[in-house]
Amino acid sequence: MYGDCLKEDPDDPNDPDKVLKLLSERNEPDASEMNSAFGGSRIYGVGTPARDCSFKIKTRGYPSSGKLFGMTGRSVIEKVLRLQSQCCSDTNIELLDKTLFSKQDVSDKYSTEHIEELQFAISLMQSAASGILPSEAPMQTPKIPCQLLIDTFSIHATEVVGAWKIKGSKKPLKKPAELLFEAFGTSTQSGPLVLLENGINYRKSTCFSYNREVPGDEDSPFATSKPFAVDSQKFTKAVLESIRTGLKEDLFLQVLRETIGAWKYIHQKEVAIQTAHTRGLLSTVALYLSQEVKGLENFRKIYREVETDWWNHAARHCKAQGHYLIDIVDTEYRKAIAQGVTPANWPNVENALIRLRRDVPIIQTPVPPADY
C-alpha cells in the first residue's frame, strides 16, 4: 500500500548556520522553470483579540496541483493521496501512482496541500503579538512588540537578514517572512507539499481554522471555541432530513469520514516523515531569525510554544467534535426509532457509526521531530 519512505535530511536542522543550506538544497530550478511554475502567493490579515495590533503578511508562491509533479517533483511524495473507497465509513488513505490520473482529474479533484497549514503563520504572528496561544491560554514566553513584528514580517517589512540567492532567480530571499514561508513549501521548496484529494484537504484546513467563524451555531458546545471543524447546525439538519427520507446519509457521513481521514492522512507513513521534517525546518528558521534579528531573541521559544499548542488544541477539539457529531447522528436516529419510525437507511448508518467511532482516536498530534 505504501511506497518507499522518503529519507530524512542528513544535515542537522538544529544548526542555525545550515538553515539557508537546508532550504536551498531542496530544489534549484533554472530561470525558465521559475517563470512557468510559480503559483500565486496569498495575503493574510493578522489581528490580536484586543485589536491593538494588526498587519498583513504575504506567503510565497507554490505550484498548483497540475504542476506539483513538474519542476518540483524531485523532493515531493510522488503519489496522489485520497480516501481508499467510496464506502461511507471508510476513512483509510491510499497512495496511488501519479500516472493513473489525467491532468484534468488532478486539476478538478486534487489540491496542492501544505503539510503544515499556512494558517499557522497567522496564529504564530497573533500569539507573538498578543501573548495569547491559539487555545486562548496565556503564552509563557514574553510577547513581541507589534511594531517589531510589522517591521520584520509584514508586507511592508523593512528588516532583512543574510540573503539567500535562488539559483536562476534575480531576486534573493532576504526578508524574514520569505524565509519563514519558504519552509512551509513553495515552488522552490516542494518537500512540504502533497497532492491531496480536495475533500480531505478542505477538512484538514477546517480542523486548524482558528480564525474561521461559523455563524448561527450557538447551540453547539463548540460555539465559543475554535477551530470550527464543522457547523453542527447544518450537520444536524442533514441528519434529520436523512431520517425523514431514509436516504442521503452520505451527506453527513462524508463529513465525518473526511475529517477523520484528514488525520489518518497526517499519520500516514510517508506524510509523517515529511511532517516531522517540515516542523523541524520551521523550528530551525525560527532559531535562525531569533539569532539574526534584534528583538526576536525569544522567537524560537514562541514558535515552539505556539506550534505545540496549535497542534494539540486542534487535535483535542477535532476529536471531541468528532465524538459529538457521531452522538448527534446516533441520538437522532434512536429517537426516531423510539417513536416508531425506523428509517430505511438505519442499518447502514448504524454500521458506519461503529466504524467511525472506532477511528476517532487517530485524531492526535503527530510526534514532534527529534530536532524540534
N, C-alpha and C positions, 0 to 999 in steps of 0.2 A: 504493500500500500504506500509506503513511504519511499522517496528517492534517497539518494546518498545525502548524508548530513553535510552541511557547509562547515568548513574548517574555521576554527576561531583564529583571529589575528594573532600571530606570534609576538607582535610588539606589546610592550607593557603600556596599556592605556592610562595607567596612573601617572606616567611620566609626562609632565606638562610640556617638556621640550619636544615631545613627539606628537603633540596634538595636530599640528599642521600636516605632519608627515602621514599620520593616520588617515586624515581626511583626503589628502591629495593623492595617495597611492590607490585609492579605490578605482577611480575612473579618470582618465585624462583624455577626453575626446579632442579631435582636431577641430579647427575653426569651422569647417563645413558642417560637422556634426552638431556643434554648438548652435549654429544658426537654425538648423532644421528641427531639432528635437527638444528645445527648451519649452516647457509648458508655462502657463501663466502663474504669476505669484498671487498671493492673497493679502489683503489688508484687514487686520483685526483691530477692533477697539478694545482698549484696556481701561477699566474704571474701578475704583475702590468702592466698597459698600458705603463709606461715608461721603463719597463723591468729592473728595478733596484732592484727587489725583486722577487725571485721565490723559491718555495719549494713544497714538496708533502705532502699530508695528506691522512690518511688511515681511512676508515669507519669501523664500527663494523659489524659483520655478522648478517644477518637476514634470516628468513625462506623463502624457496621457496613457490610458490603458493600451491604446493601439501602438504606442511607441516604447513601452517599458522593456520589451524584449528586442529592441533595435540596438541603438548605440550604447545603451546602458545594460545590456544583457550579460555582461561579464561577471557581475557580482550579485545579481538578484537570484531569488529562488525561481528557476526557470520552469515553473509549474503553474497551472491555473487551479485555484482553490475554490471549492464550492461545497454545499451540502451534498452528502452522498446520494440521497434519493429524494423523491417527492413525497415519501411517506410522511404523514402529518406529525409523527412523533420521533422521526429520525433526526438527531442533532449531530451526527458524525460528519466529519470533514474529510473530503478526499482530494488528493493531488493528482491532476491529470496532465499529460504531456501537452504542451502548447500547440503542437502540430495538429491536434484533434479539433481545433477551433478556427473558424474563419475570422478574418479581420472584422467582419460585420458583427459576428457573435460577440467577440471581445468588446467591441465598441458599445454594443447595446446592453450587454448583461453583466459586464465586469468593470471594476474601477481600480485605479492605482491607489493602494491603501498604505497609509503611513503606520508602521508598527507602533511607534509612539505618536499618539494623536497630536496633530498640530495645535489642537485646542489646549494642550498642556502649556504651551508658551503663554497663553492668556492667563491661566491660573498661576503660573510661575511669576509673571510680572505683577499680577494683582496682589498676590501674597507678599511679594518683596516690598511692595509699596504700602500695604495696609497692615502687615503683621498678623494677618488672619489666614489660616490654612483653608484649602478647598472644603474641608469638612466643617468649617466655621469655628474650629478650635483655635485658640491663640497660638501663634508661632513662637517657638522658644528662642530662635535666633533674632537679634535686633533687625528691624526693617531698614530699608534703604531709602534715603530722601528721594522724593518724587522727581525733583529736577535732575538729579544724577541719573535716574532711570531714563528720563526723557533724553538727556544728552548722550546716553550710552546706547539705548535700544530703539528709540522711536524712529519714525520715518524722517524726522528732522535731526537725527543724531549727529553730533559733531565729534564724538570720541572715536579714536582709531587705535588699532593695535598693529603689531607686526603684520605686514601684508603677506597674503598667500596668493601666488600667481597661478591661475589655472592654465595648464598648457593649452595653447591655441586660442586663448582669450586675451583681449586687450584690457579687461577690467579685473584687477586683483580683488580678493576678499580682504578687506581691511577694517570693516566695521564689525563690532561685537555681534550685532544681530545677524549679520551674514554668516559668521562662523557658527553661531548657535543654530540657525536654521539649516545650515549645511548638514549638520549632524542628524536632523530629522529625516533627511532623504531628499535629494534633488536630482536634477538631470546630470550632475557630475558625481553624485554620491548616492548610488542607487541601492546599496545593500539594505537600507531600512524600508524599502518599498516592496509591496507584494501585489500580485494581480488577484483580486478577490471578488467573489460574487456580490452584486450590488446590495442584495438584502442583508447579507452578513455585514458588509461594510457600513451600511446605514445603522444597523442595530448596535454595532460596536461603537459608533460615534455617539449615539444617544446614551449609551452606558456611561460615557465620560462627559456628557454635556452639562457641565456645572453652570453654564451661562444661558441655558435654554429654558424658557418659560413655557408651561403648558396651561393655558387659560381654562377656567371652568372645572378644575379638578379638585375643588375644595374638599370633597367628601373623602378623598383618599388620604390614608395616613402618611402618604409621601408628598402631600400638597405643599408643605412648608420646608421640605428638604430637597437637596439636589445631589446628584443629577437625576433628571426625569428620564427613565428609560422608556416608559410607556404612559400614555394618557389613559388612566384606568376607567374614566367615564366612557370614552369611546370603546374601550375594550369590553366593558360590561354591556354596552348597547349591542355589540356584535354577538355576545354570548346569548342575550335574551332573544335576539332575532333568530338565532340558530335553534334555540329551544322551541320557539313558536313554529318554525317551519320544518325542523328536523333535518336541515340542510346547512351547507356553508360553514361547517365547523372549522374548515381550513383558514377562515378569515382571522380567527383568534389563535388557533393552534400554531399557525405560521409565525405569529409574533413571538410566541414562547420558544419555538424551536430555533428561530433565528437569533434570539437573544442568548439562549444557552449555547447555540452553535458558534456565536461570536467568541465565547470564552473557550470553547474547545479549539477554535482556530488559534487563539492566543497560546494555548498549551500544546499545540501540535508540534511535533519533534523539531522539524526544521525551522519553523517560525520561532519557537522558543529560543533556539540558538541565536537567531538574528535579533530577537528582542533583548536578550542579555547583552549582545554586542552594542546595540543601539543605546541602551540605557548606560552602559559603561562609557561609550563615546561622548554622550551628552554630559556625563559627570566629569569627564576629562576636559571638555570645553569649558565647563563651569569653573574647574580648577584653574585653567589657563587664564580665564578672564579675571578671576579673583586675584591673580598674581600680577596681571598686566595693567589693570585699570584702578587708579587711585580711588578709594572709596568703596570698592567692591570686594574688599578683603573677606567678607562673610558670604560672598555669592555662592560658593560651592556648598557651604553649610545650609544655606537657604534652599538651594536646588535639591539637596538630599532630603531635607525635611519636607519640602512641598511635594516632591515626586513620590516619596513613600506614602504620604497622606493621600495624595491624588489617586494612586492605585488602590490602596487599602479601603478608602471610603467608597470608591466606585464599586469595588467587589462586594463589600458588605451590603451596600444599598441595593445593588442589582440582584444579589442573591435573595435578600429579604423581599424585594418586589416580585421576584420570580415565584416564590412560595405564595405570596399574597394573591397574585393573579391566578395561579393554579387553584387556590382555595376559592376564589370567586367562581370559577367555572364549576368546580365540584359542588359548591353550596347551591348555586342557582339551579343546576340540573337536578340535584336531590330534592330541592324544594318543590320543583315541578312534579317530580315523581311522587312525592308525598301527597300532592294534591290530586293524584290520579292521572297525571299526564306523563307518559314516558316517551320522550322524543325518539324518533326512529334512529337517530344517529348516536344515541347514548352509548351503546356497546363500543363503538369506535372511539368516542370521546373518553370513556372510562379507561380503556386500554392505553390511549395516548397519555392521559394524565399520570398513569402509573409509571410509564417510561420517562416522561418529562420530569416528574418529581424525583425520580432516581438520579437524573442527570444534573439537577440543580447544584449539587455540591462541587461540580467542576468550576463554578464561579468563584475564583480565588486569585489573589495576587501571585503572579509568577515569582519564582525565587530570584532575588536580585543577583547580578553578576558578582563573582568573587572580587573583582577590582572596583566595586561600587564605592 
